[in-house]
Amino acid sequence: MSTKATILTKIQILISNSFKTPEEAFAFFDNDKDGKLSKKEIAELLKKAEISGLIRGLVTSKLIEGYDKDGDGLVDWKEFKAAIDEIKE
């Protein structure tokens, strides 16, 4: 299993074990309730998903780079949902 697949699987496990819906997970990690996940908020999600601190920063940047379609440096609900849909495939 690739590193990306491993990370996405850990995120899926966290969401399915800890939250009723992906929307609930998004709202939980959206600490400032602005409708977007910042780098810090994504890092917290990765920490809860038990992603190693050594690679968490790199993974956070790569997740934003890969899913931030509007280029604002944040991941909104639509972008987060696209990531979740990719995990489910």
N, C-alpha and C positions, 0 to 999 in steps of 0.2 A: 504494500500500500504506500502510495506516495505521501510525502510530508503534507501536501495540501489536502489530500483525502483524509489523512489522520486528523488534521486540525478541524476540518469540516465535520467529521464524524463526532469528535469530542464536543463541538458546538451543538450538534443535533442532539446528542445524549443529554447535555445540560438542559437544553430547551424542553425536550420531551419529559425529562425526569423532574424538572423544577417548576414548570409553567404549564398552564392549561392550553395556551395558544401561543403562536409566535408573536402576536400583538402584545400579549401580556409580558413576554420576555423583552420586547423592544421598549415598552413603557417602563419596565423595571430598570433597565440600563440607561434610559434617557433621563439622567439625574436632574438636568436643568429644565426638563419638560419643554424643550424647544422644537421637538419633532424630528430631531437629528441626533445621531450618535457622533460625538467628537472622538478624537484619537484617545483621549483619557478614558472615555466611556467604553470604547471598544477594548482597550487594554484591560479594563475591569471585567468585561465579559469573558475575555480570554483567560484571565486569572481564575475566574469561577469555573471555567471549562478545563482547568488544570493544564493549561499550556505553559510550558517552562518559562520562567522569567528571563532566561538567556535568549530566547528567540521571540518573546512576546512583542518587543518593540518593532522588530523587523516584520513580524506577521501583521501587526496592527497597520503599519505603513502599506504593506502589500494588499491587505484587505481593502483599505480605503482606495488605493490605486486601482484595484480590480473591480470594485463595485460602485465607486463614486462616479456616476455617469454625467452629472451636471458640473463636475469639476470644482465644487465649493470646498473640498477638503473634509467633508462630513458625509455620513451615510444616513439618508432619510429612510422613511418607512418603505417606500417603493424599492429602493436599492437594497435594503435589508431583506425584503420579501424575495427579491431576485436571488439573493444569496441562499436563502432558506429553500427556495424551489430547486436550486442547483444541488443542494445537499440531498434532497428527497429523490432525485433522479437516480 
